[in-house]
Amino acid sequence: MSLQGVFRVALLAFLPVSEVRGALPYGVFVEKLPLSFVAPLAFVVNLAPFFLVMGLLPQLVRLFQSFAWFDHLFSWYATRAQRRFAAYRKYGRWGILLFVGVPLPFTGVWTGTLAAFLVGFGVWEIFPFVAGGAALATGLVTLLVFLGKGL
């Protein structure tokens, strides 16, 4: 087990384009790491963006809203995102859990947390649902990797 391989798996789990759906197969099939090691690593690292987005985004938005162009752009984007994610209002926190839990492109922790922020959920109000969604996605991808190893 190389430290570089572990780092690459962690990086893939952190990146919004891959998250656990890329980190798990890469770690098992390319780096040859045990699934029992890769799955918990990918899950824990995949939760880091939640704290990054929910911790820094409010301050960044406040800081940049002093620029008229940013305030206009962010207001336009937030309004558009809130309309697009209207289902979250209907299904509430459970909608976020399912959205994060489906291991498809652009439905992971990064996007789910951003949607939760834009819809107005509080950090500790939504964290269990984002974590539950990440656990669901990790479980589904782990199952697929496990079944794929048997082929």
N, CA, C and O atoms as a GROMACS GRO file, in nm:
protein
  604
    1MET      N    1   0.085  -0.117   0.000
    1MET     CA    2   0.000   0.000   0.000
    1MET      C    3   0.090   0.124   0.000
    1MET      O    4   0.162   0.150   0.097
    2SER      N    5   0.085   0.198  -0.109
    2SER     CA    6   0.171   0.316  -0.118
    2SER      C    7   0.098   0.440  -0.067
    2SER      O    8  -0.023   0.454  -0.085
    3LEU      N    9   0.173   0.528  -0.005
    3LEU     CA   10   0.117   0.653   0.044
    3LEU      C   11   0.067   0.738  -0.072
    3LEU      O   12  -0.034   0.808  -0.059
    4GLN      N   13   0.138   0.733  -0.184
    4GLN     CA   14   0.095   0.809  -0.302
    4GLN      C   15  -0.040   0.759  -0.353
    4GLN      O   16  -0.125   0.838  -0.392
    5GLY      N   17  -0.058   0.627  -0.353
    5GLY     CA   18  -0.185   0.570  -0.396
    5GLY      C   19  -0.300   0.612  -0.305
    5GLY      O   20  -0.409   0.645  -0.353
    6VAL      N   21  -0.275   0.612  -0.176
    6VAL     CA   22  -0.376   0.654  -0.079
    6VAL      C   23  -0.409   0.802  -0.101
    6VAL      O   24  -0.526   0.841  -0.096
    7PHE      N   25  -0.308   0.883  -0.126
    7PHE     CA   26  -0.329   1.025  -0.152
    7PHE      C   27  -0.414   1.046  -0.278
    7PHE      O   28  -0.504   1.129  -0.279
    8ARG      N   29  -0.385   0.969  -0.384
    8ARG     CA   30  -0.462   0.982  -0.508
    8ARG      C   31  -0.609   0.944  -0.487
    8ARG      O   32  -0.699   1.009  -0.539
    9VAL      N   33  -0.632   0.839  -0.410
    9VAL     CA   34  -0.769   0.799  -0.378
    9VAL      C   35  -0.839   0.910  -0.300
    9VAL      O   36  -0.954   0.944  -0.329
   10ALA      N   37  -0.771   0.966  -0.201
   10ALA     CA   38  -0.828   1.075  -0.121
   10ALA      C   39  -0.858   1.196  -0.208
   10ALA      O   40  -0.962   1.260  -0.193
   11LEU      N   41  -0.768   1.229  -0.298
   11LEU     CA   42  -0.790   1.342  -0.388
   11LEU      C   43  -0.913   1.320  -0.476
   11LEU      O   44  -0.995   1.410  -0.493
   12LEU      N   45  -0.925   1.199  -0.532
   12LEU     CA   46  -1.043   1.169  -0.614
   12LEU      C   47  -1.171   1.176  -0.532
   12LEU      O   48  -1.274   1.222  -0.583
   13ALA      N   49  -1.167   1.132  -0.407
   13ALA     CA   50  -1.286   1.138  -0.322
   13ALA      C   51  -1.324   1.283  -0.290
   13ALA      O   52  -1.441   1.312  -0.267
   14PHE      N   53  -1.227   1.372  -0.289
   14PHE     CA   54  -1.251   1.512  -0.258
   14PHE      C   55  -1.302   1.591  -0.378
   14PHE      O   56  -1.382   1.683  -0.362
   15LEU      N   57  -1.256   1.558  -0.498
   15LEU     CA   58  -1.289   1.636  -0.617
   15LEU      C   59  -1.437   1.624  -0.654
   15LEU      O   60  -1.494   1.515  -0.646
   16PRO      N   61  -1.499   1.735  -0.696
   16PRO     CA   62  -1.642   1.730  -0.728
   16PRO      C   63  -1.676   1.647  -0.852
   16PRO      O   64  -1.790   1.602  -0.866
   17VAL      N   65  -1.581   1.625  -0.940
   17VAL     CA   66  -1.611   1.547  -1.062
   17VAL      C   67  -1.607   1.397  -1.039
   17VAL      O   68  -1.662   1.322  -1.119
   18SER      N   69  -1.543   1.353  -0.932
   18SER     CA   70  -1.531   1.209  -0.912
   18SER      C   71  -1.595   1.163  -0.782
   18SER      O   72  -1.674   1.068  -0.783
   19GLU      N   73  -1.566   1.226  -0.671
   19GLU     CA   74  -1.614   1.189  -0.538
   19GLU      C   75  -1.598   1.038  -0.517
   19GLU      O   76  -1.503   0.980  -0.568
   20VAL      N   77  -1.689   0.974  -0.443
   20VAL     CA   78  -1.671   0.830  -0.414
   20VAL      C   79  -1.690   0.744  -0.537
   20VAL      O   80  -1.633   0.636  -0.546
   21ARG      N   81  -1.770   0.790  -0.633
   21ARG     CA   82  -1.795   0.709  -0.752
   21ARG      C   83  -1.671   0.693  -0.838
   21ARG      O   84  -1.665   0.602  -0.921
   22GLY      N   85  -1.573   0.779  -0.821
   22GLY     CA   86  -1.446   0.764  -0.892
   22GLY      C   87  -1.336   0.709  -0.803
   22GLY      O   88  -1.252   0.633  -0.848
   23ALA      N   89  -1.338   0.749  -0.676
   23ALA     CA   90  -1.231   0.709  -0.583
   23ALA      C   91  -1.233   0.560  -0.552
   23ALA      O   92  -1.127   0.497  -0.548
   24LEU      N   93  -1.350   0.504  -0.530
   24LEU     CA   94  -1.358   0.362  -0.493
   24LEU      C   95  -1.308   0.270  -0.604
   24LEU      O   96  -1.220   0.187  -0.579
   25PRO      N   97  -1.361   0.281  -0.726
   25PRO     CA   98  -1.309   0.192  -0.831
   25PRO      C   99  -1.160   0.213  -0.858
   25PRO      O  100  -1.086   0.118  -0.881
   26TYR      N  101  -1.118   0.339  -0.856
   26TYR     CA  102  -0.976   0.368  -0.880
   26TYR      C  103  -0.890   0.303  -0.772
   26TYR      O  104  -0.790   0.238  -0.803
   27GLY      N  105  -0.927   0.321  -0.648
   27GLY     CA  106  -0.848   0.267  -0.537
   27GLY      C  107  -0.837   0.116  -0.541
   27GLY      O  108  -0.731   0.060  -0.513
   28VAL      N  109  -0.946   0.049  -0.574
   28VAL     CA  110  -0.948  -0.098  -0.574
   28VAL      C  111  -0.885  -0.155  -0.700
   28VAL      O  112  -0.801  -0.245  -0.692
   29PHE      N  113  -0.923  -0.104  -0.816
   29PHE     CA  114  -0.880  -0.164  -0.942
   29PHE      C  115  -0.746  -0.113  -0.993
   29PHE      O  116  -0.671  -0.188  -1.055
   30VAL      N  117  -0.714   0.013  -0.968
   30VAL     CA  118  -0.588   0.069  -1.018
   30VAL      C  119  -0.479   0.063  -0.911
   30VAL      O  120  -0.368   0.014  -0.937
   31GLU      N  121  -0.510   0.112  -0.793
   31GLU     CA  122  -0.410   0.114  -0.686
   31GLU      C  123  -0.399  -0.018  -0.611
   31GLU      O  124  -0.306  -0.040  -0.534
   32LYS      N  125  -0.496  -0.109  -0.635
   32LYS     CA  126  -0.496  -0.243  -0.572
   32LYS      C  127  -0.502  -0.234  -0.420
   32LYS      O  128  -0.443  -0.317  -0.350
   33LEU      N  129  -0.574  -0.136  -0.369
   33LEU     CA  130  -0.594  -0.122  -0.225
   33LEU      C  131  -0.716  -0.204  -0.184
   33LEU      O  132  -0.807  -0.223  -0.264
   34PRO      N  133  -0.719  -0.252  -0.061
   34PRO     CA  134  -0.835  -0.330  -0.016
   34PRO      C  135  -0.961  -0.243  -0.008
   34PRO      O  136  -0.957  -0.129   0.037
   35LEU      N  137  -1.071  -0.300  -0.052
   35LEU     CA  138  -1.199  -0.229  -0.049
   35LEU      C  139  -1.235  -0.187   0.094
   35LEU      O  140  -1.294  -0.082   0.114
   36SER      N  141  -1.198  -0.270   0.190
   36SER     CA  142  -1.227  -0.239   0.331
   36SER      C  143  -1.150  -0.116   0.381
   36SER      O  144  -1.187  -0.058   0.483
   37PHE      N  145  -1.044  -0.078   0.311
   37PHE     CA  146  -0.969   0.043   0.344
   37PHE      C  147  -1.019   0.162   0.262
   37PHE      O  148  -1.035   0.272   0.314
   38VAL      N  149  -1.044   0.138   0.133
   38VAL     CA  150  -1.079   0.246   0.041
   38VAL      C  151  -1.217   0.304   0.072
   38VAL      O  152  -1.235   0.426   0.066
   39ALA      N  153  -1.314   0.220   0.103
   39ALA     CA  154  -1.451   0.269   0.125
   39ALA      C  155  -1.460   0.368   0.242
   39ALA      O  156  -1.514   0.477   0.224
   40PRO      N  157  -1.408   0.336   0.361
   40PRO     CA  158  -1.414   0.436   0.470
   40PRO      C  159  -1.332   0.561   0.440
   40PRO      O  160  -1.373   0.672   0.475
   41LEU      N  161  -1.217   0.544   0.376
   41LEU     CA  162  -1.134   0.660   0.341
   41LEU      C  163  -1.211   0.752   0.246
   41LEU      O  164  -1.217   0.873   0.269
   42ALA      N  165  -1.268   0.696   0.142
   42ALA     CA  166  -1.342   0.776   0.044
   42ALA      C  167  -1.461   0.846   0.110
   42ALA      O  168  -1.489   0.962   0.080
   43PHE      N  169  -1.531   0.776   0.198
   43PHE     CA  170  -1.648   0.834   0.265
   43PHE      C  171  -1.607   0.955   0.350
   43PHE      O  172  -1.668   1.062   0.340
   44VAL      N  173  -1.505   0.939   0.433
   44VAL     CA  174  -1.463   1.047   0.523
   44VAL      C  175  -1.411   1.166   0.444
   44VAL      O  176  -1.448   1.280   0.473
   45VAL      N  177  -1.327   1.142   0.345
   45VAL     CA  178  -1.271   1.252   0.265
   45VAL      C  179  -1.381   1.320   0.184
   45VAL      O  180  -1.378   1.441   0.164
   46ASN      N  181  -1.480   1.241   0.139
   46ASN     CA  182  -1.589   1.297   0.060
   46ASN      C  183  -1.675   1.394   0.141
   46ASN      O  184  -1.743   1.478   0.082
   47LEU      N  185  -1.674   1.384   0.272
   47LEU     CA  186  -1.751   1.477   0.356
   47LEU      C  187  -1.681   1.612   0.376
   47LEU      O  188  -1.746   1.709   0.415
   48ALA      N  189  -1.552   1.619   0.349
   48ALA     CA  190  -1.478   1.744   0.369
   48ALA      C  191  -1.537   1.862   0.292
   48ALA      O  192  -1.543   1.972   0.347
   49PRO      N  193  -1.582   1.845   0.167
   49PRO     CA  194  -1.640   1.960   0.096
   49PRO      C  195  -1.762   2.020   0.165
   49PRO      O  196  -1.790   2.139   0.148
   50PHE      N  197  -1.835   1.940   0.242
   50PHE     CA  198  -1.950   1.994   0.314
   50PHE      C  199  -1.905   2.109   0.404
   50PHE      O  200  -1.963   2.217   0.403
   51PHE      N  201  -1.802   2.083   0.482
   51PHE     CA  202  -1.754   2.185   0.577
   51PHE      C  203  -1.689   2.302   0.504
   51PHE      O  204  -1.696   2.416   0.550
   52LEU      N  205  -1.625   2.273   0.392
   52LEU     CA  206  -1.564   2.379   0.312
   52LEU      C  207  -1.672   2.472   0.256
   52LEU      O  208  -1.663   2.594   0.269
   53VAL      N  209  -1.774   2.413   0.193
   53VAL     CA  210  -1.880   2.494   0.131
   53VAL      C  211  -1.962   2.567   0.237
   53VAL      O  212  -1.983   2.688   0.227
   54MET      N  213  -2.009   2.495   0.338
   54MET     CA  214  -2.095   2.557   0.439
   54MET      C  215  -2.017   2.652   0.530
   54MET      O  216  -2.075   2.745   0.587
   55GLY      N  217  -1.887   2.631   0.544
   55GLY     CA  218  -1.807   2.717   0.629
   55GLY      C  219  -1.757   2.842   0.560
   55GLY      O  220  -1.757   2.950   0.620
   56LEU      N  221  -1.715   2.829   0.436
   56LEU     CA  222  -1.654   2.942   0.367
   56LEU      C  223  -1.748   3.019   0.275
   56LEU      O  224  -1.733   3.140   0.258
   57LEU      N  225  -1.843   2.951   0.215
   57LEU     CA  226  -1.928   3.017   0.116
   57LEU      C  227  -2.004   3.137   0.172
   57LEU      O  228  -2.009   3.241   0.106
   58PRO      N  229  -2.064   3.128   0.290
   58PRO     CA  230  -2.133   3.248   0.341
   58PRO      C  231  -2.042   3.369   0.356
   58PRO      O  232  -2.081   3.481   0.324
   59GLN      N  233  -1.919   3.347   0.405
   59GLN     CA  234  -1.825   3.458   0.421
   59GLN      C  235  -1.781   3.513   0.285
   59GLN      O  236  -1.770   3.634   0.267
   60LEU      N  237  -1.756   3.424   0.190
   60LEU     CA  238  -1.715   3.468   0.056
   60LEU      C  239  -1.826   3.548  -0.011
   60LEU      O  240  -1.800   3.649  -0.075
   61VAL      N  241  -1.948   3.502   0.003
   61VAL     CA  242  -2.061   3.574  -0.057
   61VAL      C  243  -2.073   3.712   0.005
   61VAL      O  244  -2.090   3.811  -0.067
   62ARG      N  245  -2.065   3.721   0.138
   62ARG     CA  246  -2.072   3.852   0.205
   62ARG      C  247  -1.958   3.944   0.160
   62ARG      O  248  -1.979   4.063   0.136
   63LEU      N  249  -1.839   3.888   0.148
   63LEU     CA  250  -1.723   3.967   0.107
   63LEU      C  251  -1.740   4.021  -0.034
   63LEU      O  252  -1.716   4.139  -0.059
   64PHE      N  253  -1.781   3.935  -0.126
   64PHE     CA  254  -1.788   3.976  -0.266
   64PHE      C  255  -1.916   4.050  -0.302
   64PHE      O  256  -1.924   4.109  -0.409
   65GLN      N  257  -2.017   4.048  -0.214
   65GLN     CA  258  -2.140   4.121  -0.245
   65GLN      C  259  -2.119   4.272  -0.244
   65GLN      O  260  -2.206   4.346  -0.289
   66SER      N  261  -2.006   4.318  -0.195
   66SER     CA  262  -1.977   4.460  -0.202
   66SER      C  263  -1.945   4.503  -0.346
   66SER      O  264  -1.948   4.622  -0.378
   67PHE      N  265  -1.916   4.406  -0.431
   67PHE     CA  266  -1.897   4.432  -0.574
   67PHE      C  267  -2.031   4.415  -0.644
   67PHE      O  268  -2.091   4.307  -0.638
   68ALA      N  269  -2.078   4.519  -0.709
   68ALA     CA  270  -2.212   4.517  -0.770
   68ALA      C  271  -2.225   4.403  -0.871
   68ALA      O  272  -2.329   4.336  -0.876
   69TRP      N  273  -2.122   4.382  -0.952
   69TRP     CA  274  -2.131   4.277  -1.054
   69TRP      C  275  -2.145   4.139  -0.991
   69TRP      O  276  -2.218   4.054  -1.041
   70PHE      N  277  -2.073   4.116  -0.879
   70PHE     CA  278  -2.083   3.986  -0.812
   70PHE      C  279  -2.219   3.970  -0.747
   70PHE      O  280  -2.281   3.863  -0.755
   71ASP      N  281  -2.266   4.076  -0.682
   71ASP     CA  282  -2.396   4.070  -0.616
   71ASP      C  283  -2.506   4.038  -0.717
   71ASP      O  284  -2.594   3.956  -0.690
   72HIS      N  285  -2.500   4.102  -0.833
   72HIS     CA  286  -2.598   4.076  -0.939
   72HIS      C  287  -2.586   3.932  -0.989
   72HIS      O  288  -2.686   3.862  -1.004
   73LEU      N  289  -2.463   3.889  -1.015
   73LEU     CA  290  -2.440   3.754  -1.066
   73LEU      C  291  -2.483   3.649  -0.964
   73LEU      O  292  -2.550   3.552  -1.001
   74PHE      N  293  -2.447   3.666  -0.838
   74PHE     CA  294  -2.483   3.569  -0.736
   74PHE      C  295  -2.634   3.566  -0.714
   74PHE      O  296  -2.692   3.459  -0.697
   75SER      N  297  -2.698   3.682  -0.713
   75SER     CA  298  -2.843   3.687  -0.696
   75SER      C  299  -2.913   3.614  -0.810
   75SER      O  300  -3.008   3.539  -0.788
   76TRP      N  301  -2.865   3.637  -0.932
   76TRP     CA  302  -2.922   3.568  -1.048
   76TRP      C  303  -2.904   3.417  -1.034
   76TRP      O  304  -2.997   3.340  -1.057
   77TYR      N  305  -2.782   3.374  -0.998
   77TYR     CA  306  -2.753   3.231  -0.985
   77TYR      C  307  -2.833   3.168  -0.871
   77TYR      O  308  -2.888   3.059  -0.887
   78ALA      N  309  -2.841   3.236  -0.759
   78ALA     CA  310  -2.915   3.182  -0.644
   78ALA      C  311  -3.063   3.168  -0.677
   78ALA      O  312  -3.125   3.068  -0.642
   79THR      N  313  -3.120   3.268  -0.743
   79THR     CA  314  -3.261   3.260  -0.782
   79THR      C  315  -3.284   3.145  -0.878
   79THR      O  316  -3.381   3.070  -0.864
   80ARG      N  317  -3.196   3.132  -0.973
   80ARG     CA  318  -3.207   3.023  -1.071
   80ARG      C  319  -3.193   2.887  -1.003
   80ARG      O  320  -3.269   2.794  -1.031
   81ALA      N  321  -3.096   2.875  -0.914
   81ALA     CA  322  -3.073   2.749  -0.845
   81ALA      C  323  -3.190   2.714  -0.754
   81ALA      O  324  -3.229   2.598  -0.745
   82GLN      N  325  -3.246   2.814  -0.688
   82GLN     CA  326  -3.360   2.786  -0.600
   82GLN      C  327  -3.481   2.738  -0.680
   82GLN      O  328  -3.555   2.651  -0.633
   83ARG      N  329  -3.502   2.793  -0.799
   83ARG     CA  330  -3.610   2.744  -0.884
   83ARG      C  331  -3.581   2.602  -0.930
   83ARG      O  332  -3.670   2.517  -0.933
   84ARG      N  333  -3.456   2.579  -0.968
   84ARG     CA  334  -3.417   2.448  -1.020
   84ARG      C  335  -3.426   2.341  -0.911
   84ARG      O  336  -3.460   2.226  -0.938
   85PHE      N  337  -3.395   2.378  -0.790
   85PHE     CA  338  -3.398   2.284  -0.679
   85PHE      C  339  -3.526   2.298  -0.597
   85PHE      O  340  -3.526   2.276  -0.476
   86ALA      N  341  -3.634   2.335  -0.662
   86ALA     CA  342  -3.762   2.353  -0.593
   86ALA      C  343  -3.808   2.224  -0.525
   86ALA      O  344  -3.879   2.229  -0.424
   87ALA      N  345  -3.768   2.110  -0.578
   87ALA     CA  346  -3.807   1.982  -0.518
   87ALA      C  347  -3.754   1.969  -0.376
   87ALA      O  348  -3.813   1.898  -0.294
   88TYR      N  349  -3.645   2.036  -0.346
   88TYR     CA  350  -3.591   2.029  -0.210
   88TYR      C  351  -3.686   2.090  -0.109
   88TYR      O  352  -3.698   2.042   0.003
   89ARG      N  353  -3.754   2.195  -0.149
   89ARG     CA  354  -3.852   2.255  -0.059
   89ARG      C  355  -3.965   2.154  -0.034
   89ARG      O  356  -4.016   2.143   0.077
   90LYS      N  357  -4.001   2.083  -0.140
   90LYS     CA  358  -4.110   1.986  -0.129
   90LYS      C  359  -4.069   1.866  -0.043
   90LYS      O  360  -4.146   1.823   0.043
   91TYR      N  361  -3.950   1.812  -0.067
   91TYR     CA  362  -3.905   1.692   0.005
   91TYR      C  363  -3.814   1.725   0.123
   91TYR      O  364  -3.781   1.638   0.203
   92GLY      N  365  -3.776   1.851   0.132
   92GLY     CA  366  -3.695   1.895   0.245
   92GLY      C  367  -3.558   1.828   0.250
   92GLY      O  368  -3.494   1.805   0.148
   93ARG      N  369  -3.518   1.798   0.372
   93ARG     CA  370  -3.385   1.741   0.393
   93ARG      C  371  -3.371   1.602   0.330
   93ARG      O  372  -3.262   1.564   0.288
   94TRP      N  373  -3.481   1.528   0.324
   94TRP     CA  374  -3.475   1.394   0.264
   94TRP      C  375  -3.443   1.402   0.116
   94TRP      O  376  -3.379   1.313   0.060
   95GLY      N  377  -3.488   1.508   0.051
   95GLY     CA  378  -3.454   1.528  -0.090
   95GLY      C  379  -3.304   1.547  -0.109
   95GLY      O  380  -3.247   1.498  -0.206
   96ILE      N  381  -3.241   1.619  -0.016
   96ILE     CA  382  -3.096   1.637  -0.021
   96ILE      C  383  -3.026   1.503  -0.002
   96ILE      O  384  -2.931   1.472  -0.074
   97LEU      N  385  -3.074   1.423   0.094
   97LEU     CA  386  -3.014   1.291   0.118
   97LEU      C  387  -3.019   1.206  -0.008
   97LEU      O  388  -2.918   1.146  -0.046
   98LEU      N  389  -3.134   1.201  -0.074
   98LEU     CA  390  -3.145   1.120  -0.195
   98LEU      C  391  -3.061   1.178  -0.309
   98LEU      O  392  -3.000   1.103  -0.385
   99PHE      N  393  -3.059   1.310  -0.320
   99PHE     CA  394  -2.980   1.374  -0.425
   99PHE      C  395  -2.832   1.342  -0.409
   99PHE      O  396  -2.765   1.309  -0.507
  100VAL      N  397  -2.782   1.353  -0.288
  100VAL     CA  398  -2.640   1.323  -0.261
  100VAL      C  399  -2.615   1.173  -0.274
  100VAL      O  400  -2.507   1.132  -0.316
  101GLY      N  401  -2.713   1.092  -0.237
  101GLY     CA  402  -2.694   0.947  -0.234
  101GLY      C  403  -2.694   0.877  -0.368
  101GLY      O  404  -2.649   0.763  -0.377
  102VAL      N  405  -2.743   0.942  -0.471
  102VAL     CA  406  -2.743   0.881  -0.604
  102VAL      C  407  -2.606   0.906  -0.666
  102VAL      O  408  -2.571   1.020  -0.695
  103PRO      N  409  -2.528   0.801  -0.688
  103PRO     CA  410  -2.391   0.821  -0.737
  103PRO      C  411  -2.384   0.849  -0.888
  103PRO      O  412  -2.331   0.768  -0.964
  104LEU      N  413  -2.437   0.961  -0.928
  104LEU     CA  414  -2.431   1.005  -1.066
  104LEU      C  415  -2.352   1.136  -1.073
  104LEU      O  416  -2.336   1.203  -0.971
  105PRO      N  417  -2.303   1.172  -1.191
  105PRO     CA  418  -2.230   1.299  -1.202
  105PRO      C  419  -2.315   1.418  -1.154
  105PRO      O  420  -2.434   1.428  -1.184
  106PHE      N  421  -2.252   1.506  -1.082
  106PHE     CA  422  -2.311   1.631  -1.032
  106PHE      C  423  -2.426   1.608  -0.933
  106PHE      O  424  -2.516   1.691  -0.923
  107THR      N  425  -2.422   1.497  -0.860
  107THR     CA  426  -2.524   1.473  -0.758
  107THR      C  427  -2.461   1.436  -0.624
  107THR      O  428  -2.526   1.371  -0.543
  108GLY      N  429  -2.339   1.476  -0.600
  108GLY     CA  430  -2.270   1.435  -0.479
  108GLY      C  431  -2.273   1.539  -0.369
  108GLY      O  432  -2.360   1.626  -0.364
  109VAL      N  433  -2.176   1.528  -0.280
  109VAL     CA  434  -2.167   1.615  -0.163
  109VAL      C  435  -2.149   1.761  -0.204
  109VAL      O  436  -2.213   1.849  -0.146
  110TRP      N  437  -2.063   1.788  -0.300
  110TRP     CA  438  -2.039   1.926  -0.343
  110TRP      C  439  -2.170   1.992  -0.387
  110TRP      O  440  -2.208   2.097  -0.335
  111THR      N  441  -2.238   1.931  -0.483
  111THR     CA  442  -2.359   1.990  -0.539
  111THR      C  443  -2.473   1.991  -0.438
  111THR      O  444  -2.547   2.089  -0.429
  112GLY      N  445  -2.487   1.883  -0.364
  112GLY     CA  446  -2.592   1.877  -0.263
  112GLY      C  447  -2.575   1.982  -0.154
  112GLY      O  448  -2.673   2.041  -0.109
  113THR      N  449  -2.452   2.004  -0.112
  113THR     CA  450  -2.425   2.105  -0.010
  113THR      C  451  -2.450   2.246  -0.064
  113THR      O  452  -2.507   2.330   0.005
  114LEU      N  453  -2.408   2.270  -0.187
  114LEU     CA  454  -2.434   2.400  -0.249
  114LEU      C  455  -2.584   2.424  -0.260
  114LEU      O  456  -2.633   2.533  -0.232
  115ALA      N  457  -2.658   2.322  -0.302
  115ALA     CA  458  -2.804   2.334  -0.312
  115ALA      C  459  -2.864   2.361  -0.174
  115ALA      O  460  -2.952   2.446  -0.161
  116ALA      N  461  -2.817   2.290  -0.073
  116ALA     CA  462  -2.869   2.309   0.063
  116ALA      C  463  -2.842   2.452   0.112
  116ALA      O  464  -2.927   2.512   0.177
  117PHE      N  465  -2.724   2.504   0.080
  117PHE     CA  466  -2.691   2.642   0.117
  117PHE      C  467  -2.784   2.740   0.047
  117PHE      O  468  -2.838   2.832   0.110
  118LEU      N  469  -2.804   2.721  -0.083
  118LEU     CA  470  -2.888   2.813  -0.160
  118LEU      C  471  -3.034   2.806  -0.118
  118LEU      O  472  -3.105   2.907  -0.122
  119VAL      N  473  -3.079   2.689  -0.079
  119VAL     CA  474  -3.218   2.673  -0.036
  119VAL      C  475  -3.236   2.732   0.104
  119VAL      O  476  -3.347   2.770   0.142
  120GLY      N  477  -3.128   2.738   0.182
  120GLY     CA  478  -3.134   2.803   0.312
  120GLY      C  479  -3.128   2.710   0.432
  120GLY      O  480  -3.163   2.752   0.543
  121PHE      N  481  -3.086   2.587   0.414
  121PHE     CA  482  -3.072   2.496   0.528
  121PHE      C  483  -2.952   2.537   0.613
  121PHE      O  484  -2.851   2.584   0.560
  122GLY      N  485  -2.963   2.520   0.743
  122GLY     CA  486  -2.852   2.547   0.834
  122GLY      C  487  -2.751   2.434   0.831
  122GLY      O  488  -2.782   2.323   0.790
  123VAL      N  489  -2.630   2.464   0.876
  123VAL     CA  490  -2.520   2.367   0.871
  123VAL      C  491  -2.555   2.240   0.946
  123VAL      O  492  -2.549   2.131   0.888
  124TRP      N  493  -2.591   2.252   1.072
  124TRP     CA  494  -2.615   2.131   1.152
  124TRP      C  495  -2.751   2.070   1.126
  124TRP      O  496  -2.776   1.955   1.160
  125GLU      N  497  -2.839   2.148   1.066
  125GLU     CA  498  -2.970   2.095   1.027
  125GLU      C  499  -2.955   1.998   0.910
  125GLU      O  500  -3.026   1.897   0.904
  126ILE      N  501  -2.864   2.027   0.818
  126ILE     CA  502  -2.854   1.948   0.696
  126ILE      C  503  -2.740   1.846   0.698
  126ILE      O  504  -2.741   1.751   0.620
  127PHE      N  505  -2.643   1.864   0.787
  127PHE     CA  506  -2.527   1.773   0.788
  127PHE      C  507  -2.564   1.625   0.797
  127PHE      O  508  -2.510   1.546   0.719
  128PRO      N  509  -2.654   1.583   0.887
  128PRO     CA  510  -2.685   1.439   0.893
  128PRO      C  511  -2.742   1.386   0.762
  128PRO      O  512  -2.722   1.268   0.729
  129PHE      N  513  -2.811   1.469   0.686
  129PHE     CA  514  -2.871   1.425   0.561
  129PHE      C  515  -2.768   1.419   0.449
  129PHE      O  516  -2.772   1.329   0.365
  130VAL      N  517  -2.675   1.514   0.447
  130VAL     CA  518  -2.566   1.507   0.350
  130VAL      C  519  -2.477   1.387   0.382
  130VAL      O  520  -2.437   1.314   0.291
  131ALA      N  521  -2.446   1.366   0.510
  131ALA     CA  522  -2.364   1.251   0.549
  131ALA      C  523  -2.436   1.120   0.518
  131ALA      O  524  -2.373   1.024   0.473
  132GLY      N  525  -2.566   1.116   0.540
  132GLY     CA  526  -2.644   0.997   0.505
  132GLY      C  527  -2.643   0.971   0.356
  132GLY      O  528  -2.634   0.856   0.313
  133GLY      N  529  -2.652   1.077   0.277
  133GLY     CA  530  -2.645   1.062   0.132
  133GLY      C  531  -2.508   1.013   0.088
  133GLY      O  532  -2.497   0.929  -0.001
  134ALA      N  533  -2.403   1.067   0.151
  134ALA     CA  534  -2.267   1.022   0.119
  134ALA      C  535  -2.249   0.875   0.158
  134ALA      O  536  -2.183   0.800   0.086
  135ALA      N  537  -2.308   0.834   0.270
  135ALA     CA  538  -2.300   0.694   0.312
  135ALA      C  539  -2.376   0.605   0.213
  135ALA      O  540  -2.330   0.496   0.180
  136LEU      N  541  -2.491   0.651   0.167
  136LEU     CA  542  -2.568   0.575   0.069
  136LEU      C  543  -2.490   0.559  -0.061
  136LEU      O  544  -2.482   0.449  -0.116
  137ALA      N  545  -2.433   0.668  -0.110
  137ALA     CA  546  -2.353   0.662  -0.233
  137ALA      C  547  -2.232   0.571  -0.215
  137ALA      O  548  -2.201   0.491  -0.304
  138THR      N  549  -2.165   0.582  -0.101
  138THR     CA  550  -2.049   0.496  -0.073
  138THR      C  551  -2.092   0.350  -0.070
  138THR      O  552  -2.023   0.264  -0.125
  139GLY      N  553  -2.205   0.322  -0.007
  139GLY     CA  554  -2.254   0.184  -0.002
  139GLY      C  555  -2.288   0.129  -0.139
  139GLY      O  556  -2.254   0.015  -0.171
  140LEU      N  557  -2.355   0.209  -0.221
  140LEU     CA  558  -2.391   0.163  -0.356
  140LEU      C  559  -2.268   0.138  -0.442
  140LEU      O  560  -2.259   0.036  -0.511
  141VAL      N  561  -2.173   0.231  -0.439
  141VAL     CA  562  -2.052   0.215  -0.520
  141VAL      C  563  -1.968   0.099  -0.465
  141VAL      O  564  -1.908   0.025  -0.543
  142THR      N  565  -1.962   0.083  -0.333
  142THR     CA  566  -1.890  -0.030  -0.274
  142THR      C  567  -1.950  -0.162  -0.322
  142THR      O  568  -1.876  -0.254  -0.356
  143LEU      N  569  -2.081  -0.170  -0.324
  143LEU     CA  570  -2.148  -0.291  -0.372
  143LEU      C  571  -2.113  -0.318  -0.518
  143LEU      O  572  -2.084  -0.432  -0.555
  144LEU      N  573  -2.116  -0.216  -0.601
  144LEU     CA  574  -2.083  -0.233  -0.743
  144LEU      C  575  -1.937  -0.274  -0.762
  144LEU      O  576  -1.908  -0.360  -0.845
  145VAL      N  577  -1.847  -0.215  -0.685
  145VAL     CA  578  -1.705  -0.252  -0.694
  145VAL      C  579  -1.686  -0.395  -0.646
  145VAL      O  580  -1.611  -0.472  -0.707
  146PHE      N  581  -1.753  -0.432  -0.537
  146PHE     CA  582  -1.743  -0.569  -0.485
  146PHE      C  583  -1.793  -0.669  -0.588
  146PHE      O  584  -1.730  -0.772  -0.611
  147LEU      N  585  -1.906  -0.639  -0.650
  147LEU     CA  586  -1.959  -0.729  -0.754
  147LEU      C  587  -1.867  -0.731  -0.875
  147LEU      O  588  -1.850  -0.836  -0.938
  148GLY      N  589  -1.808  -0.616  -0.909
  148GLY     CA  590  -1.716  -0.609  -1.022
  148GLY      C  591  -1.587  -0.685  -1.000
  148GLY      O  592  -1.528  -0.737  -1.094
  149LYS      N  593  -1.543  -0.693  -0.875
  149LYS     CA  594  -1.422  -0.769  -0.844
  149LYS      C  595  -1.443  -0.918  -0.865
  149LYS      O  596  -1.348  -0.991  -0.895
  150GLY      N  597  -1.566  -0.963  -0.851
  150GLY     CA  598  -1.596  -1.105  -0.866
  150GLY      C  599  -1.602  -1.150  -1.010
  150GLY      O  600  -1.600  -1.270  -1.038
  151LEU      N  601  -1.609  -1.056  -1.103
  151LEU     CA  602  -1.619  -1.092  -1.245
  151LEU      C  603  -1.487  -1.138  -1.301
  151LEU      O  604  -1.479  -1.172  -1.419
   0.00000   0.00000   0.00000
